[in-house]
Amino acid sequence: MTATLDEKSTDSSLSGKRPGDAIFRGTTLAASLLVIVFLAGVAIFLAVKGAPALDAGPENLRDKANVFALVGALLFGTVLAAAIAMIIVAPLSIGLGLVISHYAPRRLAKPVGFLVDLLAAVPSVVFGLWGIFVLAPRMQPVHEFLVDWFGWIPLFAGPASGTARTLLTASIVLALMALPIVTAIMREVFSQTPRAHQEAALALGATRWEMIRMTVLPYGRSGMVAALLLGLGRALGETMAVAMVLSTTGVITSWNIVSSQNSNTVAAFIAQGYKEASPIRVAVLIFAGLALFALTFLVNFLGRAIATRGTVKG
Amino acid sequence: MAKSIDVSDVNIYYGDFLAVEGVNMTIRAKSVTAFIGPSGCGKSTVLRSLNRMHEVIPGARVEGKIVVDGQDLYAPEVDPVAVRRQVGMVFQRPNPFPTMSIYENVISGLRLNSKRMNKSTADGVVEKSLRGANLWNEVKDRLNKPGAGLSGGQQQRLCIARAIAVQPDVLLMDEPCSALDPISTSAIEDLIHELKSDYTIVIVTHNMQQAARVSDETGFFNLKATGEPGRLVEFNPTKKMFSNPDESATEAYISGRFG
């Protein structure tokens, strides 16, 4: 109560007296309002233009009964691909983050961190091409192996795709694309562990790994979850790489990530579909976009919420 | 299990910078040795070199010999991790692990290297260490509460309990009371008196009354001149240091006529 009162009184006294403060306050306020207006504009546009899709018939919905079945199947594929990408990214980024923040000598840590950051500068089209021409051929034997040995897991039920342009390969490409941002956050989280706690562990006779397990990892737990959720947000919306790598035939819901019958993702579905679109099909695509918008918004929101909660606790 | 420490001709570097030069002293077992001196004179650096904690800072290194129980701590085959298990440390700011309970904090040193122990042994160690740190009666009903919920003085005693739980030969204290109020300080000083019967204690302090109260022997560190490395000016029994020191610089510092 008192805090808000104080804030108000200082605010009014400042904006009243000093023109510099008033101008600064005005511009920052305008900038932040603009972001909200844009966001709301996007949401409204998607909702209005996507609304006709509710009445679309099966002939415009890839033979699905209604638009929710179509979008539901796509969302399933989106989440599946992004989740698998995060499972791949988690150990990689935690390991890389620890190497950069705690293991590598400073002279080596900087260039390694820089190289990982550079990954973020590679255009997604390049990732897509790499996925098709470099990764997929090499992944084909891996697909065979997974189906032969782990076929009892629904994910690897098979039959193995001959081209390996599957959801699994797409997920690996997605993982590489999300790696820089996730690693950057992990690195930051790990390096914020208070020195006092790390020294306490070392003075007890902890090895470096024990010190990390006692202090760095518990201290950074919520930060790590937040990093993965923000990476997930990025992987959910990724379009080109998935659209290029994945060979799709119709929209299906399938846990199988190694066969040629794949689930598709929302973003890839839109990218593949917009050329041949009649007005009603455009509405369907936009409706799918709205669903993706809501999903990524939710995931990012969750990530931010956990990140802030973590810093307060620490 | 308390051990004496022989320090001979020790130079300590941070990279190319010579921080402390030519330190020679013998720290007796089962006694309290205090390091006093102005800020930046290298007394904390010397303290941290006694359990190789200064190596945490990149580029730091030691020349000379520091021998505990016949073993040179800086011999090439010696693992710093083993040294730190033998020579425990308490820091300036209380630093219990924030994610652990009081119980887990005390036991944390013993859990290292995945040592297995049964519940009753662990309970025994926790009680003994907390009693040893004069904290048992205050926390026995809330052992599973986080250690960060205690007061500053209690946290510092928790850190002492954590350090003595691994039964080290030597206990190093780097200004353990500088962040505490007078009552907590007095509790820690009483504790130091009691711990003396089992451990060799080395304490760095800015408070000369504290050095006079708790220590048996005192080392006075100072810089030769600004920009020069720190050195050990005088090392003598505390009584002598505070009544009739050998060096005029020591007397000037202790009586407040420094500069």
Interface residues (C-beta under 8 A of the other chain):
Chain A: P105 R106 P194 A196 H197 Q198 E199 A200 A201 L202 A203 L204 G205 A206 T207 E210 M214 T215 P218 Y219 R221 G314
Chain B: N51 M53 V56 P58 V81 A82 R84 R85 Q86 G88 M89 F91 R93 N95 P96 F97 P98 T99 M100 S108 G109 L112 N113 C159 R162 A163 V166
